[in-house]
Amino acid sequence: MSEQLSARPTPTARVVFDTFRSTTDPMLVAWFAFRARVLPQAVPPAPPTLRPSDGPTTDGVFGVWRLLATNNRELGRGSVLHPSPERAWADAETVSARAGELTAMVMRGPLSMRHGWALRLADHPVLICSRWYESPGEAAAAARAARDNLARASIVRSVNIGTRSGRRHRQAPASLRVDD
């Protein structure tokens, strides 16, 4: 009558770590600018600056963790700039393990019809939206989906490294080179 369902595991969302070449990397500047609009109380809008919780940068390998859906669509971004992949992975593991404790905060963006969200743990933003939404309801639904996916996400133990050309490629942490 009906076929047996596949026993293969269902793909899950994943957490990846993206690095930036320098404090003037265009991707980092864009991340700072977006974070400043989503969390205006956390970072002055201009110029982009590091927060104390961002930690020092070492050897040019610093970055943020991102939550990606199974189709590689970005669901959210970590709200802290990490000094190393290890610190980012530890942060992502902590947040993922405590996903049930995360509370969503929806906010209005810089223009009408722009709404964003942040997931907070103990009143500190830990994950922010990666784009604007047209309505507060749509933003709230996206925050819930991000929280649900984060709870089941796998944490990828490799690093997406930006190159001078602006392309990104993945490397294992033991082979990190930022001078490409």
Residue pairs with C-beta under 8 A, 6 or more apart in sequence:
11 70
12 70
12 149
12 152
12 153
12 154
13 67
13 68
13 69
13 70
13 75
13 149
13 150
13 152
13 153
13 154
14 67
14 68
14 153
14 154
14 155
14 156
15 65
15 66
15 67
15 68
15 89
15 92
15 96
15 150
15 153
15 154
15 155
15 156
16 65
16 66
16 68
16 156
16 158
16 160
17 63
17 64
17 65
17 66
17 82
17 85
17 88
17 89
17 156
17 158
17 159
17 160
18 27
18 63
18 64
18 65
18 66
18 159
18 160
18 162
18 168
19 60
19 61
19 62
19 63
19 85
19 159
19 160
19 161
19 162
19 176
19 178
20 27
20 28
20 31
20 62
20 63
20 162
21 60
21 162
21 163
21 164
21 178
22 28
22 60
23 48
23 50
23 57
25 162
26 166
27 162
27 166
28 48
28 81
29 48
31 64
31 77
31 81
32 43
32 48
32 49
33 45
33 46
33 48
34 128
34 130
35 42
35 43
35 77
35 79
35 128
36 42
36 43
36 44
36 45
36 46
36 48
37 45
37 109
37 110
37 116
38 107
38 109
38 116
38 118
38 128
38 129
39 79
39 118
39 125
39 128
42 51
42 79
42 125
43 49
43 51
50 57
50 81
51 80
51 81
53 80
54 80
54 81
54 82
54 83
55 62
55 80
55 81
55 82
55 83
55 87
56 83
57 83
58 83
58 84
59 178
60 178
61 84
61 85
61 159
61 176
61 178
62 81
62 82
62 83
62 84
63 81
63 82
63 85
63 88
63 159
64 77
64 78
64 80
64 81
64 82
64 88
65 77
65 78
65 82
65 88
65 89
65 91
65 92
66 74
66 76
66 77
66 78
66 130
67 74
67 75
67 76
67 77
67 127
67 146
67 149
67 150
67 153
68 74
68 75
69 75
69 149
74 130
74 131
75 130
75 142
75 145
75 146
75 149
75 150
76 119
76 127
76 128
76 129
76 130
76 146
76 150
77 127
77 128
77 129
77 130
78 88
78 91
78 92
78 95
78 126
78 127
78 128
79 118
79 125
79 126
79 127
79 128
80 91
80 126
82 88
82 91
85 159
85 173
85 176
86 173
89 155
89 157
91 126
92 155
93 155
95 102
95 121
95 126
95 127
95 150
96 150
96 151
96 153
96 155
98 121
99 147
99 148
99 150
99 151
100 151
101 121
101 122
102 119
102 120
102 121
102 126
102 127
102 147
102 150
103 119
103 120
104 117
104 118
104 119
104 120
104 140
104 143
104 144
104 147
105 117
105 118
105 119
105 120
105 125
106 115
106 116
106 117
106 136
106 139
106 140
106 143
107 115
107 116
107 117
107 118
108 114
108 115
108 136
109 115
109 116
109 132
113 134
113 135
114 132
114 133
114 134
115 132
115 133
115 134
115 135
115 136
115 138
115 139
116 128
116 129
116 132
116 133
116 139
117 128
117 129
117 133
117 139
117 140
117 142
117 143
117 146
118 125
118 127
118 128
118 129
118 143
119 125
119 126
119 127
119 128
119 143
119 146
119 147
119 150
120 126
127 146
127 147
127 150
129 139
129 142
129 143
129 146
133 139
133 142
157 172
157 173
158 170
158 171
158 172
158 173
159 170
159 171
159 172
159 173
159 176
160 168
160 169
160 170
161 168
161 169
161 170
161 171
161 176
161 177
161 178
161 180
162 168
163 169
163 180
164 180
169 180
171 177
